[in-house]
């Protein structure tokens, strides 16, 4: 008997300041990455994926929630689950980013708070929590750090191995592979 359960996809990304463009949404690579995320979501919808989850992190965690909110205008069957690694994750963010964070939470279908206090592994725990419940995972990555140094084996590679061990289909978006305008 085939499962009637909705197919699920989660989004995993590097920390915002690990990207060469940081939080600069006017940077051509950020613009291109966000556009590519939207295209990947549409492609997943064609494959029957209707349930999405994102960690509510600064940068792409929040961008993904905002992008899914715009996709839902055309595809109302889409659901969004916001995974909060720990309470007060946004307390040190700028007023504008906190506003975007709370706005995204207001529009999601479900919030899941994983920890009341920050822990050294809170973000990794949140990503593993999402991966354990997903059929697909979109990894938003980069090969070089914000200062141009090569990123070696790290938490993203470990999370991809975790995804593989849980039979999660991986889609990778390399944010630094898009051209720099100017």
N, C-alpha and C positions, 0 to 999 in steps of 0.2 A: 504494500500500500504506500503510494508516494506521500511524502509529508506535505501538509498544507501550510506549514510554517513559512513565514516570510524569510527570504534570504537576507543575510545581514552582512554589512560591511563596516569596518572601523577605519579610522584615519589616525596615523601615527606620524609624528614629525619631530625633527630636531628642535631644540630650544631656539627661540626666535633670534637670539643674539649669536647663534652659531652660523646663521646664514650671512653671506657677505653683505646683503642689503639690510640686515637687521629687521627693523619694523618700518622701513621706508616703502610705503605702499605706492609711491610714485615711481619707484625703480622698475624698469622694464622687465626685469626677471621676476619680480613679485607679481606684477600685472599678468605676465605670461603664465606663471605658476597657478595663480588663481583661476585663470581662464581654462587651463588644462584640467584643473580639479573639477570644474563644472562639466567639461566634456567627459571625463571619466565617470562622473556621477550619471550622466545621461546614458552612457554606454552600459553601465551596471543596471540601470533601470530597464534597458532592453533585454537584459539577461534575467530579469525577474527579481532583482534586488530592490527592496523597498524600505528596509530598515537600516538606518545609519547611526553610528555612534562616534563621538569625538570626545577627547579629553578637553576640558575647558582651560587650556593653557594660553598664555600670552602669545599672540601671533597666529600661527596656522590652526591651532585648536579652536580659537575664536573665529578665524576666517571661515573655516569649514562650516561651523554652525550658521554663519551669516549666508554663505553660499547655498546651503541646503534650504534655508528659509526662502530664498528667491526661487529655487527649483520647485518648492512646494506650491507656489502660486500656479504653476502649470500642471504639476503632478500631485494632487492632494492626497494620494494614497501613501506618500512618503512619510515616514516617521523618523524622528530624531531623538536620540537618547544622549544626554550630556553627562559624561562621567567626570566627577569632581574629585581630583586626587586627594585633596584635604580642604577642610573649612578654611576660610580666609585666604585662599590661594591668591586672590586678587588684591589683598589689603595694601601691598606696596606698589601697585600699578598706578599709572597716572589716572586722573579723574575721567578722562575720555575713554581709556581702555576699560576702567571699571564699569563705566556706563554701557559700553558695548558688551561686556561680559554679562551683566545683569539683563540687558535687553535680549541677548541670545537665550539665556535661561528662561525668560518669560515666554519665549516662543517654542521651546522644545516640548516634546511629548512626555518626557520622563527625565528626572534628575536622579543620579545615584551618587551619593557621597560615600567615598571609600574610607576616609580617615578623618577624625576630628582634629588631629594635630599633624603638622608636617613631619615626615620621616625621611631618612636618606634615600629610601627606595620608593617613595610615594608615586613618582611619575612612572617608573618602570612597572610598579604594581598595577597602576591604572591601565597601562598599555597591555599588560598580560591579561588583566580582567577582560578587556575588550576582545583581545585575540581569542580567548577561550570561548567566546560566544559568537564568533564571526565565521562566515564562509569566505569572505574576501577581506584583504587589508590593503589600504593605500598608504604606502610609505613615502613621505615627502622628505627628501634627503638632499645632501650636497656632499661633494668630494673634498672640498677645501673649507677650512674654517674661515671666520670673518676676516682674519688677517692674512689669508692666502695659504696657510700651512696645510699640508695634506693631513686628512683625518685618517687615523689608523683604526685597527679593530676597536670597536667601541659598543655602546649600548644598542645602536641601531642594528648592527650585524647580529648581536645576540638575540634581539627581538625578532629578526628575520628567521633565525634558526628556530626560535620558539614557535613562530608561525608555521614553519615547515613541519615541525614535529606535531602540530595540531591540525595538519592538512588544510591550512588556510591558504587560499590562492593570493599570491602577492602581486600587487601592481606598484611599480616604483616610479615616482616623479622626481627627477633630479632638477632641483630648482636652479642650480648653477650651470645647467646645460643650455639654458635659454640665452640668447644674445643680449649683450648690454648695449642699450641705445646711447648714442652721443659720442 
